[in-house]
């Protein structure tokens, strides 16, 4: 059993450029990783593969029973009640492997993002599809739960398409990768590390070839300029206008040079250089290299004049039956705080409480864990209404965070990762004193996470970062707070 995509293309209504295509790929049984920067069309490609979207051109064959597990963990699966009511052996095994507690299935809306994601994955596996698409399955998940998800997905025996920026998950599951680079998807064998390593070597080779082509073109252009000067001099020498009308010997020498052709050598050599320069330019144009948007951009934000941005008294925070004990907390004007903890331990509850305690007058930029459709619409409308200079500053930040700014202007259906970058950029241009980012790496590609880390390292004000990304945690200096479960309650240690 395998799934075949043949020259499929798709363009969103109203968009000027195609979101996907043309793409040809074969997906056998086992897991195939689909990897690329935010907005390159990974989710659209997966939805085309499992029949949720009809391609504009090309074919997807054969028709197989497919299930798509989407990125947004807040959306309950359609089959949730059936899954909850199934006490058969297979349903219980799925719940056991993923650590899903029975009572969770009856209160989906009250669960944490990580708990909801486990239920989404459980429902998808329980349906036993021929084709299973997992779109960023480890978003919102702590390290323990990621291991549970990896074990559960490894047991799937059908055709699996894994969209992910989780290097460890990709390396543990996939046997081939569909990598987006240079404006197209390319199928490469091996784990993500192997496929990305091969792609990196090819890009390095392409960069060297392009630099070589540039040097050769510059050399030939300089040589052509020199020969043009020599040709002009030779042409001047061939002219008899400057000879005295009585200089018969000079006219005789000039005539012999013209007849022998010696005096025209420089002109001929100059003419031949034009063809060589043209060929060098063709070679340079052919030496293409994948465009990257990530890069350094000017620093935004500023430290507040107030000595204290947030003060939280010691006590207990509660939500229903949940309780979180916190010590007295202070965040100063340049404090960099990283908050970690397992799913369901109250990180988002603490963030909301701290935001409510923020000192009056402190300019705060906040990017929540999940972004609603209403926020998406508002962010795109705000971008369209900005003055050209201000819009340019916003798009420069988006580009620095490793996304193509033209996609936002084009009106294409932007990805969740691109939306998070836009939300952050629109607030950064206001030079905030405090950044509050709740799981900002969810939906971000690997290059974007590196760029975000660089931005946070240089941020001159204060930030509160909630993340499960261990590499990002380790790269940032500052205060590290952690929430841990202590019996029936949770406790924050600082």
N, C-alpha and C positions, 0 to 999 in steps of 0.2 A: 504494500500500500504506500502510495506517495501522492503528494499534491503538486501540480504543475501550474506555474504562472508563465504565460507566454505573451510577451510584449504588451503587458497591461499598462494603461495610462489612465489618469484621472485628474480633472481640474475642478476646483470648487466653483460653484456659480458666482459670477462677479469677479473672480480672480483673473489676472492677466497671464499668470504663469502656471504651468501644471504643478500639482502637489506631488504627483508620482508619475514616473514613466520616462521612457518605456522600460519596464523591468521584466526580465526573464529569469526564473529560478525554479529549482526543483527541491521540494522539502520531503525527505524520507522520514521513516519512523525514527523517533528520538527527538532531541531538542536542537533547534537551530536558533542561534542568537541573532537578533536584529538590532544593530547598533549604529548610532550616528548622533550628530548634534541636534539640539532642540530645533524643531520645525522642519526637519529634512524630509518628513513624510512617513516615519516609521509606523505610527498608529494608523494612518490612512491606508498604508500598504497592508497591514494586518487585517483591517476591517474589509478590505477588498478580498484578501485571501480566504476569509471565513464567510463571505457572502453577505455581509451587512451593508456593503456599498457595491453598486454595480459599476464596473469600469467603463470609461468612455470608449476604450478600444482594447483589443487583446482578449485573452480567454483565461479562465480559471477552471481547471478540470482535474479529476472528476468531481462531481457534487458529493460532498461528504458531510456528515453530521458534525457541526462545528460549534464551539462555545468560546465566547470572547469575555475574558475577565478584565474589566476596565480599570483605569488608573484611580478614579475617584472612589475611595473606600466608603464614602458616606451614602452611596446609593445601594440600597438593599437588593440582593438578587431576587429575581422574580420567583424562583423556586424555594425561597427561604422556608416557608411554612411546610412544604412537602419534605424538605431536608430535616427540619426540626421534628417532624412526626414519624420519621423513618427510624425504627429501632433495629433494622437488619444489621447483619454482621459487617457489611461493607461500609455503611454509613457510620457505624460506631468506630470502625477502624480509622476512617478519615478524621473523625472528631478527636480520636486518641492521638494520632500522629501530630495533628496541628494544635493540640492542647486546648480545644474548644470545650468550654464548660456548657452543660446542657441548658442552664438557665439563660445564657447569653442569647440563645436563639430566639428568645421571646421578648427581648428588650434591645433590639438592634440600635435604635436611635440613641440610647443612653451609653453605648459602649465607646471606648477610645478608638482612634483611627486604626491602631494596630490590631485590636480585637475584631473590628469590622473587617479588616483585610483578611484575617484568617478565616472568617466565615465565608467571605466571597470566594476565596480559594477552595475551601471545603466544598461549597456547593458546586463549583465548576468541576472538581475531580469526581464528586459523587455522581454526576450525570454521565460519566464515562464516554466522552465524545471521541470521534475519530480524529478531529483537529482541535487542539486546545491552544488558545492565544492567551498568554499571560503578559499584561501590560504593566510594567513596573510593579511586580508583586511584592517587593521588599520595601516599598515606600511605607513610612510610619513604623517600621518594625525595629525592635531592639535586637541585640546580638543573639540572645537565646531563641527568640521567635524566628529569626532568619535561618537558624540551623534547622528548626522544625519545618519551615517551608521548603528548604532545600531537600530534606528527607522525603517530604510528601511529593514534591514534583519529580524527584528521581524515580518514584514508583510508577509514574505514568508511562504507558507502553504505546501510546498512539503517536500522532504527528504533533509535536510541540513547537510553537513559535514563541520565543522569549524576548520581549522588548525590555531591556534593562540597562542601567548604568552601574550595576553592582558587579564589580570585577570578580569577586569571590563566587557569587552565584553563577555567573556565566561560565567560569572555568570549571565549576563542579558539575555542570549539566550538559553543556553544548558540545557537539561534535563537528559543527560547522557554523560559520557566521556570515550573515549578509551585512556587509559593512557599507555605509554611505560615505563616499569620498569623491572629490572631483566632480560633483554634480550628478553622480549616479551610484546605484547599488551594485556591489560586486560580491559574489559568493566566494568565500575562502574556506578551506578545510581547517579543522583543528579547533582547539579551545579559543577563547577570546584572546588570551595572551599570545598564543601562537599566530592567530590571524592578524591581530593588531601589530605584532612584531614584524610580520611580513609586509604589511601595509606601510609601516614606518620606514622600513628599509627602502621600499620603492619610492616613498616620498623624498627621502634623503638623496637617493640617486637622481630623481627628477630635479631636485634643487641644484645638485652639482651640475647636471647637464644644462640647466637653464643659465647658471652663472657662467659656464664655459661658452655657451652661445652668446651671452651678452659681451664677454670679453672679445670674442672673435669678431662680433659686429663692430665694436668700438675700434679694434685694430684695423679692420678693413676700411672703416669710414675715415680714419686718420690717414691711411695710405692713399685713399682716393683723393682726399683734399690735397695731399702733397703732390700727387701726379697732375691734378688740375692746374696747380701753380706752374709745374714744369711745362705742361702743354701750352699754357698761356704765354710763357716765355718763348717757347719754340715758335708759336704762331707769330709773335712779334718779330722774331728774327727772320722769318720767311717774308716779311713785308719789305718791299723796295722803296717805300715812301720816304724813309730816312736816309737813303743813299744819295750821294751827290750825283747829279745827272751826268757828270763827266767821269764817274767811278766805274769804268768798264770792267775792271778786275773783280770788284765786289759783286757786280751783277752776274758775272760768270760763275763765281763760287755759289751764289744763291741758286742759280739755275741748276748747277750740278747736284746740289743737295735735294732739290725738289724732285729731279729726275730719278735719283737713287733711292729716294724715300727715307733717307737717314734722318732728315729734319722733321719727319712726321711720326717718328717712333713714339715720342712722349705723348702725342695726341692719341694715338691708337691705344697705348697702355692705359691712358686715362679713361677712354671709352669702355675698355674691357672691365675696368673696376666697377662700373655701375652694375653690371650683371652679377659680379661676385658679392657686392653689398646686398643686392636684392635677395640672393640665395641665403645669405647669412641672416637676413631679416625673417625669411620663411622658416629657417631652422629655429630661430628664437620664438616665433609664434607657435611652433609645434611643440616646444619644450614647456608644456603646461604643468602647473603645480596647483594642487588643491588649495583654494583660498581659505584662510583662517581669519576669523574676526577677533579672536581674543587678543588682548594687548593692554598696555598700560594706558590709563587715562588720568586726567587731572583729579586731584583729591577733592572730595566733597565732604561737607559736614564741618562742625566746629564745636569746640568744648564750651559747655555752658558756663556762665559766670557764677551760678549758684554753687555752693559747696556740696549740696546734697540734691540729687535728682529724685531719688526714691527712698523713702523710709518706711519699712514695714515692721510693726511691733511683733514681738514673739507671741505665738498663740497657735490656734488650730483653724485651718480652713476646711470647710465641709461642703459637700454636695450630695444631698440625699443621705445614704448610709456611709458614704466615703468620707474619710478624715485624713488630713495632712497636717502634721505638726511642723511648724517652722520656727527657727530662732529669730532674733531681731536681725533685720537685714538692712543694709545700706548700699546704695549705688552712687558713687561719686561721679564727677564730670568727665573723668577719663578712664573709668573702670571698664574693663573688658571681661564679661562674665559668660561662661559656657555652662549651660544647665543640661544635665543628663539624667537618665533613669529609665527603667523598664516601662513598657506600655501599661497604661492604666494606673500609673502611680501619681498622677496629678500634676504633670508638668504644665499643661495648658491652663489648668485651674490656677496655678501659681502665677503664670504669666498675666492672666486677666486681672488677678488681684493686684499685682505690682503696677500694671498700667493704671489702675484706678487710684493708686497712691502716688502717682507721678506729680512732682512739684509743679505748681502753676507757672506758666511761662516757659517751660521746657519744650522745645520743638522736638516732637517725636515722630519717627517713621516706623510704621508697623506693617509687617507682611504676615498674615495669618497662615496657619497650616493648610487649610483648604480654602479655595477661592470660589465663590458662587458665580453663577451666570450673570447676576445683576452687577457684581463687582467687575466682571470682565467687560460688560457693555459700558459701564461707567469709565473704566480705564481707557478703552479705545476711543470713546467720545471725547474725553479730556485731551488725549493726544492730538486728535484732529482739530481741536479748538485752540491749541497753543499757538503763540506767535512763532514765526519761522525760526528765530534765534533760539527761543526756548525749546522748541521741538528738536532742533539740532543737538542741543545739549543732552536731552533725554535719549535720543537715538545713539549718541556717542557712548553713553553709559551702557546701553543695550549691546552695542557692538563690542565694547570692552569686556562684556560678560559672555562673549562667544556666541552671539546670535547675529543673523543678517538683519540689519535695521530695515531694509527695504521691504521685508515681509510685513512689518507692522504698518507701513505706509500703503502697501499694496492692497490691504484689506483682506488678505488671505485668512483662513481659519487658523489662528495662532494656537500653538500647543500650550499645555499648562506650564511648561518650563519657560517659554517665551513670555507668558502672562506674568509669571512671578518676577521676571527680570524687569518687565515694563512697570509693574507696581513699585518695585524698589527704585527704579530710575526716576519715576515721576516724583517721588518723595525726596530722593537724594539731592535733586537740583535745588531744593529749598534749604539746603545746608542744615540738616537737623542736628540737634545736640545728642539725641539718643536713637539708636537703632534697636528695634525689637523684632527678631526674626524667629518664627516658630517653625521648625523643620524646613528651612529654606532649600535644602538640597533635594527634597522630594521633587521628582520630575526633571532635575537638572542633569545635563550630560557631564561627562568627566572633565572636559575642558572648562565648562562653566563653574564647576565646583572649585577648581584650582583658581580661577579668576576671582570668585567670591572670597576665597581665603586670602588672596592678596589684597583685596579691597578692605577686608576686616582688619588685617594686620596694620594697615596704614591709616585706619579711620581715626581722626583726631579727637572725636568725642567718646561717648560711652556706648557700649552695646550689650544686649542680652541675647544670646544665641542658644536656641534649643535644637539639639541635633543628636542623631544616632550615628553619624558618620565619624568613625574612629580616626581616620586619617586627618579629617578637618579638625577634630578636637585636639589631636596631638600637635598640629601645626600652629595653634594659637596660644600665645602666652597671656596670662591674666588669672582671674579667679575661676575656679572650677567648683561648681555646686552639683551635688548629686542627691536624688531622691531614692530612698530604699524602703522596702516594705519591712516593717518590724511587727510581726504578728498581725493583728487585725487592722493596724494603722500603718500609715506611711510617714516617713520622717525625712526632712531635708537636712543634709550636713553641708557645711561650708568650710 
